[in-house]
Amino acid sequence: MRRSAKRRLVATAVVLAASATLAACSSSNSSSPSGSGSSGSSSSGALKKGLKVYVVPKNLGNPYFTLADSVKTGGALAALGALGESGTETSGTAATPASQLPAIQAAITKGANVLLVSATDPSALCPTLKAAMTKGVTVVTYDSDAPTCRNVFVNQASSQAIGASEVDLLAKEIHDSGEIGIVSAAASATNQNTWIGYMKQELKKYPKMKLVSTVYGNDDPTTATQVTQGLLQHYPNLKGIISPTTVGILAAAQVLDTSKYRGKVALTGLGTPVAMKKYVLDGTVQSFELWNPANLGYLAAYAAVNYASKKITNASGQSFTAGKLGNYTIGAAHTILLGPPLVFTKANINNYNSWGF
């Protein structure tokens, strides 16, 4: 009986030891972010509170960035407030590096822990952003990237999908044939140039469509109106325009909203539903697309706070939760995608007044 009891005790000890080992392994695995490997990120503990976060859009007064950033629309500043951070929107009034850069420099001087930047020009901004990163400031770009001088980029959608889909929308409207032009924002804007690059690739599928000119409105309503008018004057046979900027497409729609052009020159691009509603309903514009800018800002804020809190690094495969938007994963080139854009037409545009813009 004694020997049997001793054997039972030994067996029990072995089982307990094995269980403890398995539990330790299970605990170690569950504490690692999805796909993080040996990146050194930590998912334990809460997010930091009280971070000084400066949100720096391309320019102040731009309706698109008002939507992306503001508390009222549920954008970046709303997310930062919910997370217990100190959020401040700051930038210049023009969508140029000369206007944006002083705001970034001032934010760093004021002790920014995080910079959330839509880059007007990656080359011009990089020396300042790199200097901030060496001091431990988290730099997250959103909307427009500065690939060599940030930790993470929050992209509104696949750049290839945006460029290709806008060409496809226009091709359908002009029956795959005719001269077309592009009304872009700034010539230095990373996102605009990337999308236009993919547009040119997609145009190879439509040999009867010819891109005759790309003009730049600099996200300024007056300039965008003038360059659209110039485009129409120089190319009287123009069949369509793509404007991958909310300021540009609205200005172009206002120019085309006359009996001379309505129904004769097609227009598509990126626009906000409320701003474009009139022109869709009166037939000036058949279709255009966009993502929800407020969700873009909201996601960018969550990504920035998670990074600054060392809950994630920029290694691909890592996941984090962005509040009401759910889970997101870091992809290639340290990029997070919001999701595919939505296409707006006369059939659905009245359904999007709840977006708040």
N, C-alpha and C positions, 0 to 999 in steps of 0.2 A: 504493500500500500504506500509506504514512504517513497519507494523508487518511482512508482507510478505517479504519485503527486508531484514529485520533483520534475518528472518529464513534462507533466502538464504545465507547470510553472515556466519551464524553459520555453516550451512551445508558445505560451502566451506572450512571453517577453519578445520573442522573435516577431510575432504578428504585430505587436504594438510598435516595435522599432520600424518595421516595414511600412506600417501605416503612417508613422510620423515622417518618414522619408518621402512617401508619396504626397502627403499634405504639403510638405515644404516645396516640392517641385511644382505642385499645382498652384500654390500661392505665388511662386516666382513667375510662372507663366502668365497668370491673370493680371499681374501688376504691370506688364509691359504693354504699351500701345500696340495696336494691330499693325504688324509688319515693321515694327521699329528696329528689330534686330539688335545690334550693339551700338545704337546711335547715341546712347547716353541720356535720352530723354526720360523724364519721370512722370508717371501718371498719378503718383500719390500726393495727397495734400490738396488744399484748396488753391484756387487762382489768387494771385496777388491782388490786394485792394489798394486804392489810392494812387495808382500809377498816373503820371502826367502824360496824357496822350494828346498829341496835336494832329488833327485831321487837316491835311493840306491838299485841297482839290486843285485842279488846274487854274481855276479862277473863281472868285466870289461873284455872286450875282447870276451865275449860270444856273438856269432852272434844273438842269440835269443833276448837278452836284448839290443843289438845295434838297432835292429828293433823296439823293444817296446819303446825305450827311445828317439831316436835321432830326431833332427829337420828334417833331410833329408827324413826320412821315414814317417813323420807325426805322430810321437809318442808323448810321454809325454812332452818332451821339446818343441816340436812344439806347443802343446796346451797351455803350460804355457806362451810361448812368445805371442801367440795370446790374452791371457787373461791379459797381462801386468804384469806378475809376473817375479821374478828373479829365473830362473831354473838352477840347477847345478846337473850333474850326477857325483856320486862318489861312490866308493866301493873298495874292495881289488881285487886282481887278481885271487884268488882261491875261489871256492864256499863253503866256510867254515865260521862258526861264528867267528873264530879267525882272519880271514882276513876281514870280513865284519864289525865287531863291531867297530874297531878303526875309520872307516869312519863315522859311525853313531855318535860316540862320538864327533868327530871333527866337524861335522855339527851342533850339538847342541851347542858346544862352540862358533861357528861362528854366533850364533843367529838365527838358523832355526826357521821359523814359522810353517813349514810343513815338515814332513818326509814321503816320499813315498817309501816303503820298500818291497822288495821281500825277505821274511825271509828264511835264511839258516837253522835256528834252533830256534823254538819259545822259548824254555826254556833258552837258552843262551842269547838271545837278550832281553828277557822280562824285567829284572831289569833296563836296560838302557832306553828302550822304555817307561816303566811305569814312570820313573823319569822325562822323557821329557813331558809326558802328564800332570803330576802334575804341571809343569811350564807353561801349556797352549799351548804346541806344539801339533798341529794336527798330528796324526799318522794314515796313511792309508796304508794298505798292498795291494799288487797286485801280481798276479801269485802264490805266496806261502804265506800262512797265519801265523799269530801269534795270535790265537784267543783271548787270555786273556790280550793282551797288545796293542790294537789298537782301533781306533774309528770306522772304516769301512774297510771291505775287498772287493776288486774288483776282482771277480772270473772270469776266462776266460770262463767257462761253468759249467754246473752242474757236480759236481764231480762224482756222480753216473753214469751219462750218459757217461762221458769220460771212466771210468773204464769198464763199461759194453760193450760199443761199440768196444773197442779195442779187448776184448775177442771174441766178435761176428765176427769181421773182420777176426781174425786168425782162428777161428773155421771153417768158410766158406772155407778158403784156404786149411786147412789140413783135411777137411771132418770130423770134430768133433772128431778126434782121434789122440792120440800120446803124447809124452813127450814134454813139453814146458818150456822155461825159461824166466826170466825177467831181462833185463839190465836197472837198475834204475840209478838215479843220486846219491845224497848223502843219506846215511841211515837216516839222521835226517830231510830231507826235508819234510815239512808238506804236500805239494800237492802230491808228489810222493807216500808217505805212504797212503794217503787217497785214491788215485786212485787204488793202489795195493789192498787195502782192498776191494774195490768194484769189482775188477777183481776176487778176490777169491770167492766172493759171486756169481758172474756170472758164474764161472766155475762149480758151482754145477749143472747148467743146462746141462753140458757136461761131464757125468761120465766117458767117455773114454779118456778125456783129463786130463793129469796129470802135475801139476806144480812141477818140480823137483828141481828148485833152483832160487833164486833171488840174483843177483850180483850187485855191485855198482861201477859205473865209475866216480862218483864225478864231473860230467860235465866237465871232462878233457879228451880231445881226446885220449891221450896216455893210460890213465888208462882204459877208456871205451873199447879201442881196446884190451887191455890185458885181461880184465875180460870176454869179448866176446869169445876170443880165448880159455881161460880156460874153459868156459862153454861148448864149442863144444868138447874139449878134454875129459872132465869128463863125458859127456853124448853123446856118439857117435850115439845114436839113436834119438837124438833131432829132432823134426819135425818143431818146430817154436819158434820164439822169439818175445816178446813184449818189446819195449823200449819206455817208456812214457817221453822221454827227447830228445830234438833236437840234442844234442851233442851225446848222446848214440845211437840213431837210425842211424845217419850218420856213426859213427864208426863201428857199427854192419854191415851196408850195405857194407862198404868197405871190411870188413873181408869176407862177404858172396859172394862178387862179383868175384867168381872164378868158374871154371867148377866143382870143388869138391862139392860146396854147392849150386850154383845157381839152382833154381827149385827144390831143395831137402830139404832145410831148409827155411821155410817161415819167413818173417819179417814184422811186422807192429808196429805202435806206433805213436808218435808225431814228425813230422818233418816239415821243411820248403820246399815249392815247388821247389825253384831253387836248393837248396842243394841236394834234393832227385831226381831231374828230371832224371839224368843219370841212376840211379839204377831202376827207374820205366820203363824207355824206353828200358833198356837192359834185363828186366825180373827178376832182382834180387828181386825186391819188387813189389807186385801186388797192394797194397793199404795201405794208412796211412792217418792220419788226423791231423788237426790243425785249430785254429782260426787265425785271423789276429793279430799278436803281436802288431803292430803299433796301432791298434784300442784299444787294451787292455790298453796300456800306455796312450793313449789319453783320454780314459774314466776315468782312475784312476786319471789323473791330474784334470779333471773337477770335479770329486767327491771330491777331496781333497780341491780344492779352494772353492767350494760351502760349504763344512763343515767349513772350516776356516773362511768363511765370514758369518757364522751363517744363511745361507739360508736353511740349512737342519741340522737335528741332525741324530743320527743313528736309530731312531725309524722306524720300518717297515711301509711300505705304503706310505712313503714320495716320492715325485718325483722331478726331476730336469732335466734341459736340458743340454746335453753334446755336444754342438756345432753341427757339421755336422752329428753326430751319432743319434741325436734326443733325445727323452725322455727316462729316466730310473727311475726305482722305487726300493727303498731299500726293500729287502726281509727279510726273517727270518735270525736270527743270525747276523744282521747288515751287510748283504752281498748284493752286486750288481752283477748281472750276465751279462756278455758281450753278450752271445748267444751261440747257439749250434756250435760245430766244423764242419768243412767241411771235406769231404772224398775226397782224391786225388787218381786218377787212371791214367792209360795210356790214357784214353779217354778224360780227362779234364785237365791234369796237364799243358799243354801249354797255358791254358787260364789265368794263374795266375802270369805271369811275371810282370803284372802291380802292384802287391803287393809291388814291390820294393825289393824283396829278393829272 
